[in-house]
Amino acid sequence: MQARRALALSAVAAVGACGLGVLAGSTGIGAASAEIFWQIRVPRVLSGFGAGAALAVSGALMQLLTRNALADPYVLGVAGGAAVGALGTILVASGSAGALSEWSIAAGAATGAFLAAMLLFGLMGRRLAGPASVAQGESATALLLVGVMIGSGCSALVSLILTLAEQGQLRGMVFWLLGDLNGAAHWEIVWLALAVALAIVWPTARQLDWLARGDAWAATLGVPVARRRILTIVAAAIATGAAVATAGAIGFVGLVVPHALRLLGVRPAVLLLPASALVGGAFVVMVDAAARTVVAPVQLPVGVLAAAIGVPSFIAMLLHRPRGSRGG
C-alpha cells in the first residue's frame, strides 16, 4: 500500500513539475506567447522529462542487475561513448557548436553510445551469457569494472577533444558536458527510447526482483538468467544513450532517484520502474525550471543544479539509511 501511494504521489509530482516547467522562462515565471509556449517551452519540458525518466529507469535497472545501490546509468560506459560522439561531432564541424543543428550533435552522441555498448557486449559477451552457476556476483562485478574502464577511456578521449577544440567550440562543448536543455526540441527520440526500454523489461519485472536476489536464486525459479541480463543491459543502454543525446550528461538522476524511492518503500520492480520514470522526469524538469529562473535571463547548465541538489540529497539518504537495509 505504501508503494502504491508513493507511485501516486510520483504521478502528482510529475504533473506539477510539468506545469511549473511550461511557466518557467528566461525572464522568470509567467505566461508566454503561443509561439514561445508551443515551440520552445513545451518541447523543452518534454525533452527534459523524457531524459530524466530514461536516466532514472536506466539507473534502477543497473541497481537491480548489479545488486549495488551505487550503480547508475553511467557505469556502463555508454554515456561516455555518447559524450565522445557528440563532442567529436562538434570538433570536426567547420563552424562553432552553435552553428551545428541539434540533430547532428544528437546523432553523434547516439553513434558514440551505440559503439560503446557494442564494445561492452564484445568484452562481456561470454560472461553475460554464462550459466547462473557462476560464482555469486562475479558477472555483476565484472560488468561494473568493464563499464567503468570503458567510461574512463571515454573520459580521456573527451579531455583530448577539449584540448584540440577551438575557442569558439569550447563553450558549447562544456555546456553539453554539464547537461543542457537550451534549444532541445526533438523530444520524440528519448520518449521512443524510453518506451522501448520499458517494453523490454517491464512485462517481466518480477524476474528482475528475483535476479536482484542472486543469479542462482533466479535460476531456481525458472528465470532465463543469461537472457535477462542481456536484455536488461540493452534496455539500460538504449535509455541512457537517448537521454544523453537529448540533454547532455546530467548526473545523479539515475543514482539518487531509484535509491530514494526504495527508501520510501517502492521496492518491487513493477512499481519501481514507472515510479523512477515519473520522479526522474519531474526532477529534471524542476531543475531545468530553476536553471532558467534563478539568475534570469542567464541560464545555468541543468547538470550543475542537478549535482548541487543530488550530492547533498544522496549523502543525507546514506547517513539516515536504516541499519540492516539492503541496497539491492
C-alpha positions as CSV (number, residue, x, y, z in Angstrom):
1,M,0.0,0.0,0.0
2,Q,2.8,2.4,0.8
3,A,4.5,1.7,-2.5
4,R,1.3,2.4,-4.4
5,R,0.8,5.6,-2.5
6,A,4.4,6.7,-3.4
7,L,3.6,5.8,-7.1
8,A,0.5,8.0,-7.0
9,L,2.5,10.9,-5.4
10,S,5.1,10.4,-8.1
11,A,2.4,11.0,-10.7
12,V,1.2,14.1,-9.0
13,A,4.8,15.4,-8.7
14,A,5.3,14.8,-12.5
15,V,2.2,16.7,-13.4
16,G,3.1,19.6,-11.1
17,A,6.7,19.7,-12.4
18,C,5.5,19.9,-16.0
19,G,3.1,22.7,-15.1
20,L,5.9,24.6,-13.5
21,G,8.2,23.9,-16.4
22,V,5.9,25.4,-19.1
23,L,5.6,28.5,-17.0
24,A,9.3,29.0,-16.5
25,G,11.2,31.1,-19.0
26,S,14.3,33.2,-19.4
27,T,12.5,36.2,-17.8
28,G,11.2,34.2,-14.8
29,I,7.9,32.5,-14.1
30,G,5.0,33.6,-16.2
31,A,2.9,33.2,-19.3
32,A,4.3,33.4,-22.7
33,S,3.0,33.9,-26.3
34,A,1.5,30.9,-28.0
35,E,4.5,30.7,-30.3
36,I,7.0,30.6,-27.5
37,F,4.8,28.2,-25.4
38,W,4.4,25.6,-28.1
39,Q,7.7,25.9,-30.0
40,I,10.1,26.4,-27.0
41,R,8.7,25.7,-23.6
42,V,6.6,22.6,-24.3
43,P,9.3,20.8,-26.3
44,R,11.9,21.7,-23.7
45,V,9.7,20.3,-20.9
46,L,9.0,17.1,-22.9
47,S,12.8,16.7,-23.7
48,G,13.8,17.2,-20.1
49,F,11.1,14.9,-18.7
50,G,12.0,12.2,-21.2
51,A,15.7,12.5,-20.5
52,G,15.2,12.4,-16.7
53,A,12.8,9.5,-16.9
54,A,15.2,7.5,-19.1
55,L,18.1,8.1,-16.8
56,A,16.2,7.1,-13.7
57,V,14.8,3.9,-15.3
58,S,18.3,3.0,-16.5
59,G,19.7,3.6,-13.0
60,A,17.0,1.4,-11.5
61,L,17.8,-1.3,-14.0
62,M,21.5,-1.2,-13.3
63,Q,21.0,-1.3,-9.5
64,L,18.7,-4.3,-9.8
65,L,21.1,-6.1,-12.2
66,T,24.3,-5.5,-10.2
67,R,22.7,-5.6,-6.8
68,N,24.5,-2.4,-6.0
69,A,22.8,0.8,-4.8
70,L,25.7,2.9,-6.1
71,A,25.3,1.8,-9.7
72,D,24.0,4.4,-12.1
73,P,23.4,4.7,-15.9
74,Y,26.9,5.9,-16.5
75,V,28.5,2.8,-15.1
76,L,28.1,1.0,-18.5
77,G,30.3,3.5,-20.3
78,V,27.5,4.2,-22.7
79,A,27.2,7.8,-21.6
80,G,31.0,8.3,-22.0
81,G,30.7,7.0,-25.6
82,A,27.8,9.4,-26.2
83,A,30.0,12.3,-24.9
84,V,32.8,11.3,-27.2
85,G,30.4,11.1,-30.2
86,A,28.8,14.4,-29.5
87,L,32.0,16.4,-28.8
88,G,33.7,14.7,-31.8
89,T,30.9,15.9,-34.0
90,I,31.4,19.4,-32.7
91,L,35.1,19.2,-33.2
92,V,35.1,18.1,-36.8
93,A,32.4,20.7,-37.8
94,S,33.8,23.6,-39.7
95,G,32.0,26.2,-37.6
96,S,31.3,26.7,-33.9
97,A,29.0,24.4,-31.9
98,G,26.2,27.0,-32.2
99,A,26.2,26.5,-36.0
100,L,25.5,22.8,-35.7
101,S,22.0,21.5,-35.8
102,E,20.7,19.7,-32.7
103,W,20.1,16.7,-34.8
104,S,23.8,16.5,-35.8
105,I,25.0,16.5,-32.2
106,A,22.3,14.1,-31.1
107,A,23.3,11.7,-34.0
108,G,26.9,11.9,-33.0
109,A,26.0,11.1,-29.4
110,A,23.8,8.2,-30.4
111,T,26.5,6.8,-32.6
112,G,29.0,7.0,-29.7
113,A,26.6,5.4,-27.3
114,F,26.0,2.6,-29.7
115,L,29.7,1.9,-30.3
116,A,30.4,1.9,-26.5
117,A,27.5,-0.5,-26.0
118,M,28.9,-2.8,-28.7
119,L,32.3,-2.7,-27.1
120,L,30.8,-3.6,-23.7
121,F,29.0,-6.6,-25.2
122,G,32.0,-7.6,-27.2
123,L,34.1,-7.7,-24.0
124,M,31.4,-9.2,-21.7
125,G,29.5,-11.4,-24.1
126,R,30.7,-14.8,-22.8
127,R,30.4,-13.8,-19.2
128,L,26.9,-12.3,-19.6
129,A,25.8,-15.4,-21.4
130,G,27.3,-17.7,-18.8
131,P,25.3,-20.0,-16.6
132,A,23.8,-19.0,-13.3
133,S,26.2,-21.3,-11.6
134,V,29.0,-18.8,-12.0
135,A,30.2,-17.5,-8.6
136,Q,27.7,-15.2,-6.9
137,G,28.1,-11.6,-8.1
138,E,31.1,-12.4,-10.4
139,S,29.3,-11.3,-13.6
140,A,27.9,-8.2,-11.9
141,T,31.3,-7.2,-10.6
142,A,33.0,-7.8,-14.0
143,L,30.2,-5.7,-15.7
144,L,30.9,-2.8,-13.3
145,L,34.6,-3.0,-13.8
146,V,34.5,-3.2,-17.6
147,G,31.9,-0.4,-17.8
148,V,34.0,1.8,-15.5
149,M,37.1,1.1,-17.7
150,I,35.2,2.0,-20.9
151,G,34.0,5.2,-19.2
152,S,37.5,6.1,-18.1
153,G,38.8,5.6,-21.6
154,C,36.0,7.8,-23.0
155,S,36.8,10.4,-20.4
156,A,40.4,10.5,-21.7
157,L,39.1,11.0,-25.2
158,V,36.8,13.8,-24.1
159,S,39.8,15.5,-22.5
160,L,41.7,15.2,-25.7
161,I,38.9,16.6,-27.7
162,L,38.6,19.6,-25.4
163,T,42.3,20.2,-25.7
164,L,42.1,20.2,-29.5
165,A,38.9,22.3,-29.7
166,E,38.9,25.9,-30.9
167,Q,38.0,28.6,-28.5
168,G,34.6,29.1,-30.2
169,Q,33.7,25.5,-29.8
170,L,34.6,25.1,-26.1
171,R,31.6,26.8,-24.6
172,G,29.2,24.6,-26.5
173,M,31.2,21.5,-25.5
174,V,31.3,22.4,-21.8
175,F,27.6,23.2,-21.6
176,W,26.8,19.9,-23.3
177,L,29.0,18.0,-20.8
178,L,27.3,19.8,-17.9
179,G,23.8,18.9,-19.2
180,D,21.9,21.5,-21.3
181,L,18.3,21.7,-22.5
182,N,18.7,25.0,-24.2
183,G,17.3,24.6,-27.7
184,A,16.2,21.0,-27.0
185,A,13.2,20.4,-29.3
186,H,13.3,16.9,-30.6
187,W,11.8,15.1,-27.7
188,E,10.4,12.2,-29.7
189,I,13.7,10.2,-29.7
190,V,14.1,9.9,-26.0
191,W,10.4,9.1,-25.4
192,L,10.6,6.4,-28.0
193,A,13.8,5.0,-26.4
194,L,12.1,5.1,-23.0
195,A,9.1,3.3,-24.4
196,V,11.3,0.6,-26.0
197,A,13.3,0.2,-22.8
198,L,10.2,-0.3,-20.6
199,A,8.7,-2.6,-23.2
200,I,11.7,-4.8,-22.9
201,V,11.8,-5.1,-19.1
202,W,8.5,-4.1,-17.5
203,P,6.4,-7.1,-18.6
204,T,8.8,-9.4,-16.8
205,A,9.6,-7.0,-14.0
206,R,9.1,-9.7,-11.3
207,Q,12.1,-11.6,-12.8
208,L,14.2,-8.6,-12.1
209,D,13.3,-8.8,-8.4
210,W,14.3,-12.4,-8.4
211,L,17.5,-11.6,-10.3
212,A,18.3,-8.9,-7.7
213,R,18.4,-11.7,-5.1
214,G,21.0,-13.6,-6.9
215,D,21.5,-15.5,-10.2
216,A,21.3,-18.9,-8.6
217,W,18.0,-18.0,-6.8
218,A,16.5,-16.6,-10.0
219,A,17.5,-19.7,-11.9
220,T,15.8,-22.0,-9.4
221,L,12.6,-20.0,-10.1
222,G,12.8,-20.6,-13.8
223,V,14.3,-17.2,-14.9
224,P,16.5,-17.4,-18.0
225,V,19.3,-15.6,-16.3
226,A,21.7,-15.0,-19.2
227,R,18.9,-13.7,-21.4
228,R,17.5,-11.5,-18.7
229,R,21.0,-10.0,-18.0
230,I,21.5,-9.1,-21.7
231,L,18.0,-7.7,-22.2
232,T,18.3,-5.5,-19.1
233,I,21.6,-4.1,-20.2
234,V,20.2,-3.5,-23.7
235,A,17.3,-1.6,-22.2
236,A,19.5,0.5,-19.9
237,A,21.9,1.3,-22.8
238,I,19.1,2.4,-25.1
239,A,17.6,4.7,-22.4
240,T,20.9,6.1,-21.4
241,G,22.2,6.8,-24.9
242,A,19.0,8.6,-25.9
243,A,18.9,10.6,-22.7
244,V,22.5,11.8,-23.0
245,A,22.0,12.5,-26.7
246,T,19.0,14.7,-25.9
247,A,20.1,16.6,-22.8
248,G,23.8,16.0,-22.3
249,A,25.5,14.4,-19.4
250,I,23.1,15.1,-16.5
251,G,24.4,13.3,-13.4
252,F,22.9,12.0,-10.2
253,V,19.4,11.4,-11.6
254,G,19.9,7.7,-12.2
255,L,21.7,7.3,-8.9
256,V,19.6,9.2,-6.5
257,V,16.0,8.7,-7.7
258,P,15.8,4.9,-7.6
259,H,17.6,4.8,-4.2
260,A,15.2,7.5,-2.8
261,L,12.2,5.5,-4.0
262,R,13.5,2.4,-2.3
263,L,13.8,4.3,0.9
264,L,10.2,5.3,0.5
265,G,9.2,1.7,0.2
266,V,8.9,1.4,-3.6
267,R,10.9,-1.9,-4.0
268,P,9.0,-4.2,-6.4
269,A,10.4,-3.6,-9.9
270,V,6.9,-3.5,-11.4
271,L,6.3,-0.3,-9.4
272,L,9.9,1.0,-9.1
273,L,10.4,1.3,-12.9
274,P,7.3,3.6,-13.6
275,A,7.9,5.5,-10.3
276,S,11.5,6.1,-11.3
277,A,10.4,7.4,-14.7
278,L,7.9,9.8,-13.1
279,V,10.2,11.1,-10.4
280,G,13.3,11.3,-12.6
281,G,11.4,13.2,-15.3
282,A,9.9,15.6,-12.7
283,F,13.3,16.1,-11.1
284,V,15.0,17.2,-14.4
285,V,12.0,19.4,-15.3
286,M,12.1,21.2,-12.0
287,V,15.9,21.6,-12.0
288,D,15.7,23.0,-15.6
289,A,13.0,25.4,-14.5
290,A,15.2,26.6,-11.7
291,A,18.2,26.8,-14.0
292,R,16.2,29.2,-16.2
293,T,14.8,31.4,-13.5
294,V,17.3,31.6,-10.6
295,V,19.6,34.1,-12.3
296,A,17.4,35.0,-15.3
297,P,18.0,36.0,-18.0
298,V,21.2,33.9,-17.6
299,Q,20.5,30.2,-18.0
300,L,22.6,27.8,-15.8
301,P,23.5,24.3,-17.0
302,V,21.0,21.8,-15.8
303,G,23.7,19.4,-14.7
304,V,25.2,22.0,-12.3
305,L,22.0,22.4,-10.3
306,A,21.2,18.6,-10.5
307,A,24.6,18.0,-8.9
308,A,24.0,20.7,-6.3
309,I,20.8,19.0,-5.3
310,G,21.8,15.4,-5.9
311,V,25.1,15.4,-3.9
312,P,23.7,16.6,-0.5
313,S,20.5,14.6,-1.0
314,F,22.3,11.4,-1.6
315,I,24.7,12.0,1.3
316,A,21.7,12.7,3.6
317,M,20.0,9.5,2.5
318,L,23.1,7.4,3.1
319,L,23.6,8.9,6.6
320,H,20.0,8.3,7.5
321,R,19.8,4.9,6.0
322,P,18.2,2.4,8.4
323,R,20.6,-0.2,9.7
324,G,20.4,-3.6,8.1
325,S,18.7,-2.3,5.0
326,R,19.9,-3.6,1.6
327,G,20.9,-1.5,-1.4
328,G,19.6,-4.0,-3.9
